[in-house]
Amino acid sequence: MGDRDWRPFIYGGLASIVAEFGTFPIDTTKTRLQIQGQKIDPRHVELRYTGMVDCFVKTSKQEGIKALYCGIWPAVLRQATYGTIKFGTYYSLKRALAARRPDAGTIEHLPTNTFCAAFAGGLSSAIANPTDVLKVRMQTGEEKRGVARCFASMYRAEGVRGLWRGVGPTSQRAALIAAVELPVYDACKRRLAPALGDRPPNHLASSLLASLGSAVASTPLDVVRTRLMNQRRLKQDSGPRPPIYRGTVDCFVQTVRNEGFRALYKGFVPTWLRMGPWNIIFFITYEQLKQFY
């Protein structure tokens, strides 16, 4: 690959979009499970769903199958930016840094890969945050209009800060996921190569192992960022009515205090079940696209 090779960016974006379409209904159930049961938010006090399957069935029956894909277009827009920047930056940056190390014969160096992954994940997630906010609100039923009209409405009502609601935990979560997921995938693929080769069975097994680690590490931050993104604070609400959560730490504290530590792992099952298929679809698609190199 050359110094200015664009292919990791393009292939990363395309593979991310394919994976998003394949797993989005699971993501919708995860989001709805994460926002329910908030004792200090009157809109979401009720525990409407007992788990992922119950949420899937009730949403389908009460709102129709289309509700499971509500928010898909901002999600696709997010992956077109987030996925492109994240994976392109990771693979390009780790190659560039590997070339500067004394052992330049290999690009698989765990500390370097972890740094590159965390940097790429945090940067890309911060840039794509407005699409994430809109996706969350559409998934929870807060927004029913088209993508352009929703963006315009959010900007008029909440200003620029509304578009970057929850950007702190979102970037931290993305950096954490990437720092676990990408190096683990690369390491597992390398370790399994003698037995499975560089073929889909290897990519499948490596994806599943990477998904479990990232789901355990990231779910608490995912709960926090979902709740922060779903709360509204209009521009004219500058005085008497404070926001439900003042920031990442406050959301952590309030959630544990009012709902217990287990509340930080609400939606863990759909998170893991989504990450597994998402990573499988992504990495197999990405590896197949690499055959065009």
C-alpha positions in Angstrom: 0.0 0.0 0.0 1.2 3.5 -0.8 1.5 6.4 1.6 -1.7 7.9 0.1 -3.7 4.7 -0.4 -7.4 5.6 -0.2 -8.6 2.0 -0.3 -8.8 1.3 3.5 -11.1 4.4 3.9 -13.4 3.4 1.0 -13.5 -0.3 1.9 -14.0 0.6 5.6 -17.0 2.8 4.8 -18.6 0.3 2.4 -18.2 -2.6 4.8 -19.6 -0.5 7.7 -22.7 0.4 5.7 -23.3 -3.3 4.7 -22.9 -4.4 8.4 -25.3 -1.6 9.6 -28.1 -2.7 7.3 -27.7 -6.3 8.5 -27.9 -5.6 12.2 -29.9 -2.4 12.7 -33.1 -4.0 14.3 -30.9 -5.4 17.1 -29.5 -1.9 17.7 -33.0 -0.5 18.0 -33.9 -3.0 20.7 -30.6 -2.2 22.5 -31.4 1.6 22.5 -34.9 1.1 23.8 -33.8 -1.2 26.6 -31.1 1.4 27.6 -33.5 4.3 28.0 -36.3 2.6 29.9 -36.6 2.6 33.7 -35.0 6.0 34.3 -36.6 7.0 37.6 -35.6 10.7 37.2 -36.9 11.0 33.6 -40.7 11.0 33.5 -40.8 10.1 29.8 -39.0 6.8 30.4 -39.9 5.6 33.9 -41.9 2.7 32.7 -40.2 -0.7 32.1 -41.9 -1.5 28.8 -39.8 -4.4 27.8 -38.4 -7.4 29.7 -35.6 -8.1 27.3 -34.4 -8.0 23.7 -36.9 -10.6 22.3 -39.8 -8.9 24.1 -38.8 -5.5 22.8 -38.5 -6.9 19.3 -41.9 -8.5 19.4 -43.8 -5.6 21.1 -42.2 -3.0 18.8 -43.2 -5.0 15.7 -46.7 -5.6 16.9 -47.4 -2.1 18.2 -45.5 0.0 15.7 -44.9 -2.3 12.8 -41.7 -3.8 11.4 -40.7 -0.5 9.9 -40.2 0.9 13.5 -37.2 -1.5 13.9 -35.5 0.4 11.0 -36.5 3.8 12.2 -33.3 5.8 12.2 -31.5 3.6 9.6 -30.7 6.5 7.3 -28.8 8.6 9.9 -27.1 5.4 10.9 -26.0 4.8 7.3 -24.9 8.4 7.1 -23.0 7.9 10.3 -21.2 4.7 9.0 -20.4 6.5 5.8 -18.4 9.0 7.8 -17.5 7.2 11.1 -16.7 3.8 9.4 -14.7 5.5 6.6 -12.6 7.6 9.0 -12.2 5.0 11.7 -11.0 2.0 9.7 -9.2 4.0 7.1 -7.3 5.9 9.8 -6.5 2.8 11.8 -5.1 0.7 9.0 -3.2 3.6 7.4 -1.8 5.0 10.7 -0.6 1.7 12.0 1.3 1.0 8.7 2.8 4.5 8.8 4.0 4.1 12.4 5.2 0.5 11.8 7.5 1.8 9.1 9.2 4.1 11.6 9.9 1.3 14.2 13.2 -0.6 14.2 11.3 -3.9 13.6 9.7 -2.5 10.5 9.2 -5.9 9.0 5.9 -6.4 10.9 3.0 -4.1 11.3 1.4 -6.1 14.1 2.6 -4.4 17.3 0.0 -4.4 20.1 0.8 -1.1 21.8 0.9 0.7 18.4 -2.3 -1.0 17.2 -4.1 -0.1 20.4 -3.1 3.6 20.2 -4.0 3.8 16.5 -7.4 2.1 17.1 -8.3 4.4 20.1 -7.3 7.5 18.2 -9.2 6.5 15.1 -12.3 5.5 17.0 -12.5 8.6 19.2 -11.8 11.0 16.3 -14.3 9.5 13.9 -17.0 9.2 16.5 -16.7 12.9 17.5 -17.0 14.0 13.9 -20.1 11.8 13.2 -21.8 12.6 16.6 -24.8 14.6 15.1 -25.9 11.5 13.0 -25.7 9.4 16.2 -27.9 11.8 18.1 -30.5 11.7 15.4 -30.4 7.9 15.1 -31.0 7.5 18.9 -33.9 9.8 18.9 -35.5 8.2 15.8 -35.0 4.7 17.4 -36.8 5.8 20.6 -39.7 7.4 18.7 -38.6 11.0 19.6 -38.4 11.9 15.9 -40.7 10.8 13.0 -39.7 13.1 10.2 -37.1 12.8 7.4 -33.4 13.1 8.1 -32.9 16.7 6.7 -36.0 18.0 8.5 -35.0 16.4 11.8 -31.5 17.9 11.6 -32.9 21.3 10.9 -35.4 21.0 13.7 -32.8 19.9 16.2 -30.5 22.8 15.2 -33.3 25.4 15.5 -34.5 24.1 18.9 -31.2 23.1 20.6 -28.4 24.8 18.7 -25.1 23.4 17.7 -24.6 21.9 21.2 -27.7 19.8 20.6 -26.1 18.2 17.6 -23.1 17.2 19.7 -25.1 16.0 22.7 -23.2 13.2 24.5 -20.1 13.6 22.4 -17.9 12.9 25.4 -19.1 9.4 26.3 -19.7 8.7 22.6 -16.0 9.4 21.7 -14.8 7.6 24.8 -16.9 4.5 24.0 -15.8 4.5 20.4 -12.1 4.8 21.4 -12.6 2.0 24.0 -14.4 -0.3 21.5 -11.8 0.3 18.8 -8.9 -0.1 21.2 -10.2 -3.5 22.2 -11.9 -4.7 19.0 -9.4 -3.9 16.2 -6.2 -5.1 17.9 -7.9 -8.3 19.2 -9.3 -9.0 15.8 -5.8 -8.6 14.2 -4.1 -10.7 16.9 -6.7 -13.5 16.7 -6.6 -13.6 12.9 -2.8 -13.8 13.1 -2.9 -16.6 15.7 -5.5 -18.6 13.9 -3.9 -18.2 10.5 -1.7 -21.4 10.7 -4.9 -23.5 11.4 -7.5 -21.7 9.4 -5.6 -19.6 6.9 -6.6 -16.1 5.9 -10.1 -17.2 5.0 -13.7 -16.6 6.1 -13.7 -19.2 9.0 -10.7 -17.3 10.5 -12.4 -14.0 10.0 -15.6 -15.3 11.6 -13.9 -16.7 14.7 -11.7 -13.6 15.2 -14.8 -11.3 14.8 -16.7 -13.2 17.6 -13.8 -13.0 20.0 -13.2 -9.3 19.3 -17.0 -8.6 19.8 -17.2 -10.1 23.3 -14.3 -8.1 24.7 -15.6 -4.8 23.2 -19.2 -5.4 24.4 -18.1 -6.0 28.0 -15.8 -3.0 28.0 -18.2 -0.5 26.3 -21.7 -1.2 27.4 -21.7 1.1 30.5 -20.5 4.0 28.4 -23.0 3.1 25.7 -25.9 3.3 28.3 -24.6 6.8 29.4 -24.2 8.2 25.9 -27.6 6.9 24.8 -29.3 8.6 27.8 -27.4 11.9 27.3 -28.3 11.9 23.6 -31.9 11.2 24.2 -32.4 14.2 26.6 -33.4 17.5 25.2 -32.4 21.0 26.4 -33.9 23.7 24.3 -32.0 26.9 23.8 -34.6 28.9 25.7 -34.3 26.5 28.7 -31.3 28.3 30.1 -32.7 29.1 33.6 -35.2 27.3 35.8 -35.3 23.8 34.3 -31.9 22.0 34.5 -31.1 19.0 32.3 -31.8 15.5 33.7 -28.1 14.7 33.5 -25.4 17.3 33.7 -22.7 15.2 32.0 -21.1 11.8 31.7 -20.1 11.5 35.4 -23.4 12.7 36.6 -25.3 10.2 34.4 -23.1 7.4 35.7 -23.8 8.4 39.3 -27.5 9.0 38.9 -28.0 5.7 37.0 -26.2 3.6 39.6 -27.8 5.5 42.6 -31.4 5.2 41.2 -31.3 1.9 39.3 -28.3 0.0 40.7 -25.0 -1.0 39.0 -26.7 -3.5 36.8 -28.4 -0.6 35.0 -25.1 0.2 33.4 -25.4 -3.1 31.5 -28.9 -2.6 30.2 -29.0 -3.8 26.7 -25.8 -5.9 27.0 -27.3 -8.9 25.3 -28.4 -7.1 22.2 -25.2 -5.1 22.3 -23.1 -8.3 22.1 -25.5 -10.0 19.7 -25.3 -7.0 17.4 -21.6 -6.6 17.7 -21.0 -10.2 16.8 -23.0 -10.2 13.5 -21.9 -6.6 12.8 -18.2 -7.5 13.1 -18.7 -10.7 11.2 -20.4 -8.9 8.3 -18.0 -6.0 8.4 -14.7 -8.0 8.6 -15.8 -10.6 6.0 -16.9 -7.8 3.7 -13.7 -5.8 4.3 -11.5 -8.9 3.8 -13.2 -9.7 0.5 -12.9 -6.1 -0.7 -9.2 -6.3 0.1 -8.9 -9.0 -2.6 -9.1 -6.1 -5.0 -5.8 -4.7 -3.7 
